[in-house]
């Protein structure tokens, strides 16, 4: 089942949506990502870990760092052996 909603959006968001081939799919993907993040935060809290913006920023920076070439090559080599 689907439900139609009417929302008010900031100009930059509306402009981005105007460029999407399927606005409903783009909004659905964004909302589901937000829902998943909320679920992850709840799981972390239940495990005694309180997510903070500073902690999220540290992980974003760490995950944005490219994998060193030698580590990437070693991972590929290991996968080749496993397959």
C-alpha positions, -999 to +999 in steps of 0.1 A: +000+000+000+012+035-006+001+068+009+003+103-006+018+131+015+023+168+010+054+183+025+071+217+026+109+216+017+138+240+017+147+253-018+179+233-020+161+201-013+133+208-037+159+217-064+177+184-058+144+164-060+135+182-092+166+166-108+157+130-097+141+107-122+118+092-095+111+117-066+092+091-046+120+066-048+146+093-038+125+103-008+118+067+002+156+059+001+164+089+022+138+082+048+147+045+050+184+055+055+173+078+084+152+050+099+181+026+097+204+052+114+179+056+142+177+018+146+215+016+148+216+043+174+190+025+195+210-008+193+242+011+204+223+027+233+210-006+245+247-019+244+256+011+266+272+032+238+258+067+235+264+080+199+275+116+199+281+140+170+318+141+178+320+103+177+301+102+144+325+129+130+355+108+140+341+077+123+332+097+091+368+110+089+382+076+096+360+059+070+367+086+044+404+078+045+414+056+015+426+020+022+464+019+018+473+002-015+493-025+002+464-034+025+440-034-004+464-057-024+467-081+006+429-082+010+425-091-027+452-117-024+434-133+005+401-133-013+417-149-043+430-177-020+396-182-004+378-185-037 
